[in-house]
């Protein structure tokens, strides 16, 4: 049963990534890595994914429900073929681990890009120590009760920046 639930949820996730012009990079173990052309698209996608998963879970008995954590970061990455690596990816993965099940955490750099562009509320979690980072990362939680990611406007991000987002699947 969990495999069918996971497959159904992955279909929702993959569809949302594509609709928000993201690129599925890879999946390892229980996580998905995607990059987006803008942080606005990444955060909008994260909100859409969490809302879709919540709605889908309502159709399942408690023992089949799965919740996901999402981390979004704006940062430099190393591109090698189809893969991306580096601090931008590492921070996104660490943000994901700080999010509650069904939740979203964004870095301060991502928050600075979306705070006035999406009709969302952001809760300041302050500086958080994260694994493999010499300095703490300032983290913002995106509470999803009644949230919608309606754009307030758009802004192009300079091409030299790559965006990374990490999605995590819980262990059964």
N, C-alpha and C positions, 0 to 999 in steps of 0.2 A: 504493500500500500504506500509506504513513504516514497518509493521510486516514482509512482504515478503522480503523487502530489508534487514532488520535486520537478518532474518533467512538465507538468502543467504550469507551475510557477516560473520555470525557466523560459517557457514559451512567452509568458507575459513580460518577463524581464527583457528577453531578446527583442521582442516587438517594440517595447518602449525605447530601448537603446536606438533601434533603427529609426523610429519616428522622431527622435530628438537629434538625428544626424550624428549619432555616436558611432564609434567603431568598437566592436567586440575585439579585444586584444587576445585574451586567453582566459582559461579557467584552470585552477589548480586546487586539488582537494575539494573544498566546499566554498570556493570564492570565484568571483568573476571580476575581471579587470576590463574596463572600457575607457576610451578617451573620447572627448567631445570637442567640437569646434569653439565652444564658449562655455564658461562657467554657468551662465544662465541656463543653457540647455542641459548641462549636467545636473544642476539642482532641480530643475523642472522635471527631468526624467526621474530623479530619485523620489520626488514627491508622488509622481504618477505611479511608479512601481509600488511604493508602500501602500497607496490607496487601492491599487488593483489587487495586491496580495491580501490586504485586509478584507476586501469584498469577496475574494475567492475563498479565503479561510472560513468565511461565514457559512459556506456550503458544505464544509467538512466537519466531521465529529472532532472533538478536542484532540484525540490521539493522532489524527492525520494532519493537523494544522502545523504550518511552518512559518516562522517569522525570520526576517532578514535584517541585517544591520548594513547601513550604507555610510561610507566616508567619501567626502568630496574635497579635493585639494587642487589648487592652482600652483603649478610648479614646473621647473625644468625637468625634462626626462631625457634619457639616452635612447635613441631609436636605433634598433639593430634588426634589419629586415622588417618583419611584421610585429616584432616585440618591442616593448618599452620597459626601461629600467631606470633606476636612480632614486634620488631623494623625493621627487614628486610622487612617485608610485609608493615608496615606503611610507610617506606621511599619510597618503590616502588610506593605506591598509591599517595604519595605527589609528586613524580617525574612526574607521569602521569598527575597530575593536572597542572604542570608547562609547560607541552608540548603544543605546538600549535595543533589545529585540523589537523590530518594527520601527526603529528610529533612524535618524540621519544626523550626522555631525559633519560640520564643514570647518575648514581651516580659516584663519583670519584673512589670509590672502583671497580665498574664495568669497568669504563674507563681504569683503570690501567691494567686490565686483557685483554682488547680487543684492545687497541690502536695500538699495533704492530702486531696484528693477523688478522684484517679485513681491507680490502681496503676501508675504509670509512674516511670521514672528520669529525672532532669533533670541535664544537664551544664551547669555555669555557664561561659559564654563571656565573662563580664565585660562591661564597658562597651565598646560598639562605636560608632565614628563612622559615621553614615549620612547620605546625601545629603539636603539640604533640612531638616536638623534642627540647631538651634543647639546642642543638647546631645547627648552620647552617649546611646545607648539600651542599657540592661542587657539582655543576651540569654541565653536558656537554650535549649539544644539538647535535643530529645527523642530519645534513641537508641531505635531500634525493634526491636532484636534481642530477640525473645521478649516484646515489650511487648503489653499489652492495656489498653484504657482502661476497665476495670471501675470503676464509680463507687464511691467510699467514702462517699458521702453527697451531698446536693444543697444548694445555697444559692441563694436568689434574689438576683439582682443588681438594685440600685435601677434603676427605670425610666428615670431621667434619663441613664443610660449606654447607649451603643450599642456593640456589639462589631463589629469588622471582622476579616476574615480574607482573605488573598490566596493564590490558588493560581496557579502559573506553569507554563506548558507550554514545554518546551525547543524551541529551533529545530532543525530536522532538519539 
